Amino acid sequence: MSKSVKATAAIDASAELALMTVKETAVKSGLSAHTLRFYEKIGLVTPERAENGHRYYSSLDLARLDFIAKLRATGMPLALIQEYVNRPADNLTDLAKGRRLLEKHCQDVEAHLEELQENLRIIRVKIAYLTEVEKMAGNGMNLKSWLAFQEQQSLCGAELTIPKKKK
């Protein structure tokens, strides 16, 4: 092994062992110090403790916190995150259990995305509708009662219709 490869390996190993305070970890993870302490309390992360009791987080802890944040951002409940994080990972049965838990969550996220896409489509239809109404109102068309009727219809789930301009 060349000197530069050995030096790089030593730098990588020391970077992995570099410990961060709660404040530094909070900044790097985007989580509050309170959240870090809470995650420790419920067993999601176990930072090193100095003799004075101060917590120190490793780069591995930071990577775990990043993954936990992604699971939370996609709606995974803390109980399921705990189940995933705290399962033994030293045999195929437990690895498969973790994989199945993530697959189920992935399916849930995909279903939620489909629902959001449909909601977004409806919002865009409403925006297009209101844009046309604004144009017609700008052309002097009296739309007050017609608009109230259409608004009521759209709240009932009826399709939005835009009247034809009179020539």
Secondary structure by P-SEA (a helix, b strand, c coil): ccaaaaaaaaaaaaaaaccccaaaaaaaacccaaaaaaaaaaccccccccccbbbbbcaaaaaaaaaaaaaaaacccaaaaaaaaacccccaaaaaaaaaaaaaaaaaaaaaaaaaaaaaaaaaaaaaaaaaaaaaaaaccccaaaaaaaaaaaaaccbbbbbcccc
